[in-house]
């Protein structure tokens, strides 16, 4: 079970990357004048 803990650590780092992707999506609407297309 000790090996499970190390695996959880990398998962947390991935969560930090998720916010970065969300910001990129926010920029997409700015380029597209019609958010309804989304």
Biopython code that builds the backbone (N, CA, C, O; Angstrom):
import numpy as np
from Bio.PDB.StructureBuilder import StructureBuilder

atoms = [
    (1, "UNK", "N", (0.852, -1.221, 0.000)),
    (1, "UNK", "CA", (0.000, 0.000, 0.000)),
    (1, "UNK", "C", (0.880, 1.261, 0.000)),
    (1, "UNK", "O", (0.450, 2.336, -0.420)),
    (2, "UNK", "N", (2.121, 1.101, 0.481)),
    (2, "UNK", "CA", (3.030, 2.258, 0.524)),
    (2, "UNK", "C", (3.255, 2.819, -0.879)),
    (2, "UNK", "O", (3.460, 4.021, -1.047)),
    (3, "UNK", "N", (3.215, 1.950, -1.876)),
    (3, "UNK", "CA", (3.449, 2.432, -3.257)),
    (3, "UNK", "C", (2.285, 3.309, -3.735)),
    (3, "UNK", "O", (2.457, 4.136, -4.631)),
    (4, "UNK", "N", (1.127, 3.130, -3.149)),
    (4, "UNK", "CA", (-0.042, 3.924, -3.576)),
    (4, "UNK", "C", (0.164, 5.412, -3.241)),
    (4, "UNK", "O", (-0.261, 6.290, -3.991)),
    (5, "UNK", "N", (0.813, 5.674, -2.120)),
    (5, "UNK", "CA", (1.018, 7.094, -1.714)),
    (5, "UNK", "C", (1.845, 7.843, -2.771)),
    (5, "UNK", "O", (1.435, 8.920, -3.203)),
    (6, "UNK", "N", (2.983, 7.310, -3.194)),
    (6, "UNK", "CA", (3.807, 7.997, -4.219)),
    (6, "UNK", "C", (2.989, 8.271, -5.479)),
    (6, "UNK", "O", (3.173, 9.302, -6.126)),
    (7, "UNK", "N", (2.104, 7.370, -5.822)),
    (7, "UNK", "CA", (1.291, 7.561, -7.043)),
    (7, "UNK", "C", (0.338, 8.749, -6.865)),
    (7, "UNK", "O", (0.031, 9.457, -7.824)),
    (8, "UNK", "N", (-0.120, 8.958, -5.637)),
    (8, "UNK", "CA", (-1.053, 10.076, -5.389)),
    (8, "UNK", "C", (-0.332, 11.414, -5.571)),
    (8, "UNK", "O", (-0.938, 12.394, -6.006)),
    (9, "UNK", "N", (0.934, 11.452, -5.243)),
    (9, "UNK", "CA", (1.685, 12.728, -5.348)),
    (9, "UNK", "C", (1.684, 13.229, -6.795)),
    (9, "UNK", "O", (1.352, 14.392, -7.025)),
    (10, "UNK", "N", (2.034, 12.414, -7.755)),
    (10, "UNK", "CA", (2.030, 12.855, -9.172)),
    (10, "UNK", "C", (0.644, 13.335, -9.590)),
    (10, "UNK", "O", (0.521, 14.275, -10.375)),
    (11, "UNK", "N", (-0.388, 12.699, -9.072)),
    (11, "UNK", "CA", (-1.770, 13.081, -9.436)),
    (11, "UNK", "C", (-2.008, 14.540, -9.019)),
    (11, "UNK", "O", (-2.637, 15.300, -9.755)),
    (12, "UNK", "N", (-1.515, 14.923, -7.856)),
    (12, "UNK", "CA", (-1.721, 16.318, -7.392)),
    (12, "UNK", "C", (-1.059, 17.274, -8.371)),
    (12, "UNK", "O", (-1.607, 18.328, -8.693)),
    (13, "UNK", "N", (0.127, 16.897, -8.843)),
    (13, "UNK", "CA", (0.829, 17.790, -9.796)),
    (13, "UNK", "C", (-0.003, 17.944, -11.067)),
    (13, "UNK", "O", (-0.032, 19.021, -11.663)),
    (14, "UNK", "N", (-0.666, 16.894, -11.476)),
    (14, "UNK", "CA", (-1.489, 16.974, -12.702)),
    (14, "UNK", "C", (-2.629, 17.972, -12.480)),
    (14, "UNK", "O", (-3.016, 18.695, -13.398)),
    (15, "UNK", "N", (-3.153, 18.004, -11.273)),
    (15, "UNK", "CA", (-4.259, 18.950, -10.988)),
    (15, "UNK", "C", (-3.783, 20.389, -11.211)),
    (15, "UNK", "O", (-4.533, 21.243, -11.684)),
    (16, "UNK", "N", (-2.512, 20.635, -10.856)),
    (16, "UNK", "CA", (-1.973, 22.007, -11.044)),
    (16, "UNK", "C", (-1.953, 22.368, -12.529)),
    (16, "UNK", "O", (-2.117, 23.530, -12.901)),
    (17, "UNK", "N", (-1.750, 21.357, -13.364)),
    (17, "UNK", "CA", (-1.692, 21.618, -14.821)),
    (17, "UNK", "C", (-3.106, 21.880, -15.352)),
    (17, "UNK", "O", (-3.287, 22.622, -16.318)),
    (18, "UNK", "N", (-4.092, 21.269, -14.716)),
    (18, "UNK", "CA", (-5.480, 21.449, -15.186)),
    (18, "UNK", "C", (-5.861, 22.934, -15.223)),
    (18, "UNK", "O", (-6.387, 23.396, -16.235)),
    (19, "UNK", "N", (-5.612, 23.692, -14.151)),
    (19, "UNK", "CA", (-5.965, 25.129, -14.146)),
    (19, "UNK", "C", (-5.360, 25.848, -15.360)),
    (19, "UNK", "O", (-5.990, 26.728, -15.948)),
    (20, "UNK", "N", (-4.151, 25.469, -15.719)),
    (20, "UNK", "CA", (-3.490, 26.115, -16.874)),
    (20, "UNK", "C", (-4.299, 25.872, -18.145)),
    (20, "UNK", "O", (-4.451, 26.770, -18.974)),
    (21, "UNK", "N", (-4.819, 24.647, -18.294)),
    (21, "UNK", "CA", (-5.614, 24.334, -19.507)),
    (21, "UNK", "C", (-6.907, 25.153, -19.481)),
    (21, "UNK", "O", (-7.371, 25.630, -20.517)),
    (22, "UNK", "N", (-7.480, 25.310, -18.294)),
    (22, "UNK", "CA", (-8.741, 26.069, -18.183)),
    (22, "UNK", "C", (-8.523, 27.495, -18.681)),
    (22, "UNK", "O", (-9.378, 28.062, -19.362)),
    (23, "UNK", "N", (-7.371, 28.069, -18.334)),
    (23, "UNK", "CA", (-7.084, 29.458, -18.764)),
    (23, "UNK", "C", (-7.059, 29.515, -20.295)),
    (23, "UNK", "O", (-7.548, 30.471, -20.896)),
    (24, "UNK", "N", (-6.492, 28.497, -20.907)),
    (24, "UNK", "CA", (-6.402, 28.469, -22.382)),
    (24, "UNK", "C", (-7.818, 28.464, -22.963)),
    (24, "UNK", "O", (-8.077, 29.113, -23.977)),
    (25, "UNK", "N", (-8.719, 27.743, -22.332)),
    (25, "UNK", "CA", (-10.112, 27.684, -22.819)),
    (25, "UNK", "C", (-10.764, 29.058, -22.692)),
    (25, "UNK", "O", (-11.555, 29.461, -23.546)),
    (26, "UNK", "N", (-10.426, 29.771, -21.620)),
    (26, "UNK", "CA", (-11.004, 31.121, -21.433)),
    (26, "UNK", "C", (-10.595, 32.030, -22.588)),
    (26, "UNK", "O", (-11.358, 32.897, -23.015)),
    (27, "UNK", "N", (-9.383, 31.816, -23.083)),
    (27, "UNK", "CA", (-8.885, 32.661, -24.189)),
    (27, "UNK", "C", (-9.607, 32.305, -25.490)),
    (27, "UNK", "O", (-9.752, 33.151, -26.373)),
    (28, "UNK", "N", (-10.051, 31.072, -25.606)),
    (28, "UNK", "CA", (-10.732, 30.636, -26.843)),
    (28, "UNK", "C", (-11.989, 31.477, -27.096)),
    (28, "UNK", "O", (-12.171, 31.994, -28.199)),
    (29, "UNK", "N", (-12.856, 31.619, -26.089)),
    (29, "UNK", "CA", (-14.077, 32.434, -26.277)),
    (29, "UNK", "C", (-13.742, 33.840, -26.765)),
    (29, "UNK", "O", (-14.467, 34.409, -27.581)),
    (30, "UNK", "N", (-12.633, 34.400, -26.258)),
    (30, "UNK", "CA", (-12.234, 35.759, -26.669)),
    (30, "UNK", "C", (-12.006, 35.812, -28.179)),
    (30, "UNK", "O", (-12.349, 36.794, -28.838)),
    (31, "UNK", "N", (-11.423, 34.740, -28.713)),
    (31, "UNK", "CA", (-11.145, 34.706, -30.162)),
    (31, "UNK", "C", (-12.446, 34.503, -30.931)),
    (31, "UNK", "O", (-12.655, 35.080, -31.998)),
    (32, "UNK", "N", (-13.322, 33.662, -30.359)),
    (32, "UNK", "CA", (-14.605, 33.398, -31.052)),
    (32, "UNK", "C", (-15.670, 34.368, -30.548)),
    (32, "UNK", "O", (-16.038, 34.313, -29.375)),
    (33, "UNK", "N", (-16.167, 35.246, -31.399)),
    (33, "UNK", "CA", (-17.179, 36.225, -30.980)),
    (33, "UNK", "C", (-18.500, 35.535, -30.642)),
    (33, "UNK", "O", (-19.351, 36.121, -29.973)),
    (34, "UNK", "N", (-18.680, 34.281, -31.105)),
    (34, "UNK", "CA", (-19.956, 33.588, -30.835)),
    (34, "UNK", "C", (-19.724, 32.426, -29.864)),
    (34, "UNK", "O", (-19.437, 31.309, -30.293)),
    (35, "UNK", "N", (-19.846, 32.685, -28.565)),
    (35, "UNK", "CA", (-19.660, 31.623, -27.554)),
    (35, "UNK", "C", (-20.735, 30.550, -27.696)),
    (35, "UNK", "O", (-20.575, 29.440, -27.188)),
    (36, "UNK", "N", (-21.824, 30.874, -28.379)),
    (36, "UNK", "CA", (-22.906, 29.886, -28.552)),
    (36, "UNK", "C", (-22.385, 28.673, -29.331)),
    (36, "UNK", "O", (-22.887, 27.561, -29.166)),
    (37, "UNK", "N", (-21.387, 28.893, -30.172)),
    (37, "UNK", "CA", (-20.828, 27.777, -30.963)),
    (37, "UNK", "C", (-20.319, 26.690, -30.015)),
    (37, "UNK", "O", (-20.383, 25.498, -30.315)),
    (38, "UNK", "N", (-19.808, 27.141, -28.852)),
    (38, "UNK", "CA", (-19.295, 26.188, -27.875)),
    (38, "UNK", "C", (-20.469, 25.341, -27.432)),
    (38, "UNK", "O", (-20.307, 24.449, -26.599)),
]
sb = StructureBuilder()
sb.init_structure("model")
sb.init_model(0)
sb.init_chain("A")
sb.init_seg("    ")
for serial, (resi, resn, name, xyz) in enumerate(atoms, 1):
    if name == "N":
        sb.init_residue(resn, " ", resi, " ")
    sb.init_atom(name, np.array(xyz, "f"), 0.0, 1.0, " ", f" {name:<3s}", serial, name[0])
structure = sb.get_structure()
